[in-house]
Amino acid sequence: MYGAGYVTRSRRNEGYGNGVIFIRAQVREKFGKEAADAIRILYGGSVKPDNARTLMAQPEIDGVLVGGAALDPTGFASIVNF
């Protein structure tokens, strides 16, 4: 599954938007804890070299989708090799 959110200055310390949490909560509510724990959710909101490590440290995020940041080979490599 794919979850997007805003990584704004006010949420930067949390590292992700409410979208990822919402998706997992919905899966938990509809299909149970086992399904919610098993599903993999990718974060796709404003992934950049300077926040990839913080995003991937969040327990609710299982991976990231990289958009425009992938156009810079050095920056993209730092995201891939976080």
N, C-alpha and C positions, 0 to 999 in steps of 0.2 A: 504494500500500500504506500501511498505517497501523501505526505503531510507538508503543508506549507505554512509559513508564519512570517512575522516580521522580526528581524533582528535589529531593533531600534536601540538607541542609546539607553533608554530606560529598561529594556529587557536584555541588554547585552550580558549582564551577569548571569541571567538564567540560561541564556544561550539558545533559546528557541521560543517560538510563538505558541499560542494555545492550540493551534491546529493539530499538532502531533498528540498532545495530551487528550484532546477531544476525540480523535480517531480511536485511540487505544481504549478510552473509556466507553465509547459506543460499542466497540467489539466486545469488551468485557460484559457490558449490560445485555447485549443481544445473544452472545454465544458462550459466555462464561470466562472464567479466569484462565483456564488452560489455553483457550483460543487466543485470548488477548496476549498471553505470554509468548505464544508460538508465532504470532504474526510479526513480520518484519516491516517496519515503517521507515521510509526514506524521507529525510527533510530536504525540501527544495526551495527554501526562501533565502535568497541573498547569501549564498555560500561563497566565502572569500578566503584567501590564504590566512588572513589575520583572525578568522573566527572558526575555522574548520576544526581545530583541536578542541575548542570549547564546546562546539556542537557535538562532536563525537564522544565527548566525555559525559554527555547527558544519557541517563539510563533509558529514556523513552525513545531515543533516536538510534536506529540500527544502521544507518548509512546516509549518504548525502547525494543529491543530484546537483551537478555543477553546471551552471549556465555560462554566462559571459566570462566568468573567471577562467574558463577553459581555453580562452583565446590567447592567454599569456602562458607560454610553455613553462616558464620558471615558476610562476604562481600556481599553475595547475599541478606541477610536480610536487610542490610543497603541500598541496591539499591531499594528493594521492598518498604521499609518504608521511602524513601527519604523525 
